[in-house]
Amino acid sequence: MKKLILCSIVLVIFTFQYTRSQTIVIRDSLEIEFKKTKEISNSYLHSSAKMKKSDHLVRILVRCDLTALFKQPVDINAFSLIDIENKFRYRIATYFGYKKGPSLFTHGDLGRPHLKKEVLNKRGKQYKFLPPYDPSVPDSFETYTFEGYNNIEVPTQYYNLVSGEVVSVKYYSPSQKPKFRADLQFVVITNQKTPKLALYYGKEFITEIELDIAPK
């Protein structure tokens, strides 16, 4: 299994929205209700990571309602977007968790971002403006493997006048709330064969993602 990292991300306008309610229960403990998916742009409310314009990448939002049936922590990193046609497996680029209803802010107890790579200042300390690096927080995206598929990861670029540019893939700590809404953003390659997308949680199929994404 190979891993590909996309260093450029995209500015697009959404052209199509697909809505359908579908509920799946994972291992009798986690209920996932798929709500909708759409292409999104940098003007989208929860698009905090701005993207460079590109003709061969699009950003996709997938929205789900999650319920932990035994009030256990919910692992966000187990979600992935599978491109069956091109044999790509996409890590979440950005995630926002919040309670149902209008919300301008995410909730830290619904999963906090963590860096995959340790970044230290000249004193050997982590930068306070960056998400933390903590290897004790598990990253289950790497736990699940799909034979013959390439993992696609989109690193986030941070910039500070002191540190300069910092680039790292990020992942998320488990949600401590048993019931919440998850907005999952993926960056999808479009200059290959027409993508055929499906949402997975671990190795469990959730739903097909039906968007009109043609090769560019």
Secondary structure, 3 states (H helix, E strand, C coil): CCEEECCCCCCCCCCCEEEEEEEEEECCCEEEEEEEEEECCCCCCCCCCCCCCCCCEEEEEEEEEEEECCCCCECCCCEEEEECCCCEEECCCEEEEECCCCCCCCCHHHCCEEECCCCECCCCCECCCCCCCCCCCCCHHHCCCCCCCEEEECCEEEEECCCEEEEECEEECCECCCEEEEEEEEEEECCCCCCCEEEEECCEEEEEECCCCCCC
